């Protein structure tokens, strides 16, 4: 999702319009909320991979 957004900004030639920014923020919040509900933590995954 994040890479796609960055690619879209590159193709656009700069920062996307506010509606795009708001949509991306809302989408990220929904994904984060669902990941947390499922017990997944990006921080824990990154730390675990460093320890192993």
N, C-alpha and C positions, 0 to 999 in steps of 0.2 A: 504494500500500500504506500509506504513512505517513498520507495524508489519510484513508483509510478507517478507520485505527486511531484517529485523532483524532476523527473523526465518531462512532465507536462509544463512545469515552469521553464525548463530549458527551451522547449519547443515554442512556448509563448514568448520567450525573450525577456523574462523577468518575473516579478511577483504576479501571481494570478489574482483576479478580482476578489473582493471581500467575500462574496458568496461562496467561492471555492475554498477560501481559507476557513470559513465557518463550517462548511460541509466536512472538510478534512478533520477539523477539531472535533466535531460531533462524532464522526466515524471512529476516530481514535479513542475517544472516551467510551464509546459502546464496546469496542474490542477490549479495551483495558478492563472495563467492568466485568465482561463475560470471562475473561482470562482469570481475574481474581476470584470470581464465583466458582470457577472450576479448580481453584487452588493452585494455579500456575503463577509463578513469579519470575519475570525476566531476570531480575537481580539474582535470585537464588540459582537460576540456571547458569548465569555467567560466572558466579562465584564457584559453583560446583565444578564447572569445566576447568577452572583455574586450579582447583585443588587436586583433581584427578591426575 
